[in-house]
Amino acid sequence: VQLQASGGGLVQAGGSLRLSCTTSGRTDTNYVMAWFRQAPGKEREFVAALAWRGGTTSYADSVKGRFTVSRDNTENTGYLQMNSLKPEDTAVYYCAARYDSVLPMRKYYRYWGQGTQVTVSS
């Protein structure tokens, strides 16, 4: 399974960005796409996840109410809509995937895309 993330950039605090992640994996099974982020000097942390079939979602407390995960089945693409961005959201964002249930831990995701940089200026 290959994942290709895009959509990062520089935005002012309070602004919005939408990240995309195109997958080559089969999404008609128990496919889960997740987003993680890693700020300089910090561990990679869970942001959000979506079960492709059924639509179950999970969000980190730090992004609840501001970020939304979604998918486009026809394009095999997942999205992370980020609103009300804060400087502390600055990080490299990664999409990841697994075939099983939605879980917020990095160690359970076998497939990873390259990161995309998100920088939020104050």
C-alpha positions as CSV (number, residue, x, y, z in Angstrom):
1,V,0.0,0.0,0.0
2,Q,1.4,3.4,-1.0
3,L,0.3,6.7,0.4
4,Q,0.9,10.1,-1.0
5,A,0.3,13.1,1.2
6,S,0.0,16.7,0.0
7,G,-1.5,20.0,0.9
8,G,0.8,21.4,3.5
9,G,2.0,25.0,3.6
10,L,2.3,28.2,5.5
11,V,-0.8,29.7,7.0
12,Q,-1.5,32.4,9.6
13,A,-3.0,31.5,13.0
14,G,-6.8,31.2,12.6
15,G,-6.5,30.1,9.0
16,S,-7.3,26.7,7.4
17,L,-5.6,24.1,5.3
18,R,-6.7,20.8,3.8
19,L,-4.3,17.9,3.6
20,S,-4.9,15.1,1.1
21,C,-3.7,11.5,1.1
22,T,-4.1,9.3,-1.9
23,T,-3.9,5.6,-1.3
24,S,-3.2,2.6,-3.6
25,G,-4.7,0.2,-1.1
26,R,-8.0,-1.5,-1.2
27,T,-10.5,0.6,0.6
28,D,-13.5,-1.7,0.3
29,T,-12.5,-3.7,3.4
30,N,-11.7,-2.7,6.9
31,Y,-9.4,0.1,5.8
32,V,-8.4,2.8,8.2
33,M,-6.6,6.0,7.3
34,A,-5.0,8.0,10.1
35,W,-3.1,11.3,10.4
36,F,-0.1,11.8,12.7
37,R,2.1,14.8,13.2
38,Q,5.6,15.4,14.4
39,A,6.9,18.7,15.6
40,P,10.6,19.4,15.9
41,G,12.1,17.7,18.9
42,K,8.8,15.9,19.8
43,E,7.4,12.4,19.3
44,R,5.1,11.6,16.5
45,E,1.6,12.0,17.8
46,F,-1.9,10.9,16.7
47,V,-4.1,13.5,15.2
48,A,-7.2,11.7,13.7
49,A,-8.4,8.6,12.0
50,L,-11.2,7.4,9.8
51,A,-12.6,3.9,9.0
52,W,-13.2,3.9,5.3
53,R,-16.2,1.6,5.6
54,G,-18.6,2.7,8.2
55,G,-17.1,6.1,8.8
56,T,-16.0,5.7,12.4
57,T,-13.7,8.5,13.4
58,S,-11.3,9.3,16.2
59,Y,-9.6,12.6,17.1
60,A,-6.9,13.7,19.5
61,D,-8.3,16.1,22.1
62,S,-6.1,18.8,20.9
63,V,-7.8,19.0,17.5
64,K,-11.4,18.1,18.3
65,G,-13.8,20.7,17.0
66,R,-11.2,22.1,14.7
67,F,-10.0,19.2,12.4
68,T,-12.2,16.9,10.4
69,V,-11.3,13.7,8.5
70,S,-13.1,12.6,5.4
71,R,-12.7,10.5,2.3
72,D,-13.6,10.4,-1.3
73,N,-14.1,6.8,-2.3
74,T,-14.1,7.5,-6.0
75,E,-10.6,9.2,-5.8
76,N,-9.2,6.8,-3.1
77,T,-8.3,9.9,-1.3
78,G,-8.5,10.9,2.4
79,Y,-8.6,14.4,3.7
80,L,-7.7,16.3,6.9
81,Q,-9.5,19.6,7.0
82,M,-7.8,21.8,9.5
83,N,-9.6,25.0,10.7
84,S,-8.7,27.5,13.4
85,L,-5.1,26.6,13.1
86,K,-2.8,27.5,15.9
87,P,1.0,27.9,16.0
88,E,1.2,24.7,18.1
89,D,-0.2,22.8,15.1
90,T,3.0,23.4,13.3
91,A,4.5,20.0,12.4
92,V,5.2,17.5,9.7
93,Y,1.9,15.7,9.0
94,Y,1.9,12.1,7.9
95,C,-0.9,9.9,6.7
96,A,-0.9,6.2,7.6
97,A,-3.1,3.2,7.1
98,R,-4.0,-0.2,8.5
99,Y,-6.5,-2.9,7.9
100,D,-8.4,-3.3,11.1
101,S,-10.2,-1.1,13.6
102,V,-9.5,2.6,14.3
103,L,-6.7,3.0,16.8
104,P,-4.8,6.1,17.9
105,M,-1.4,4.5,18.4
106,R,1.4,4.8,15.9
107,K,2.7,1.3,16.4
108,Y,-0.5,-0.2,14.9
109,Y,-0.1,1.4,11.5
110,R,1.9,-0.5,8.9
111,Y,1.7,1.8,6.0
112,W,3.0,5.3,5.9
113,G,3.2,8.2,3.5
114,Q,5.8,10.8,3.3
115,G,5.2,13.9,5.4
116,T,3.9,17.2,4.5
117,Q,5.0,20.4,6.4
118,V,2.4,22.6,8.0
119,T,3.6,25.8,9.4
120,V,1.3,28.2,11.3
121,S,2.5,31.7,12.0
122,S,1.4,33.8,14.9
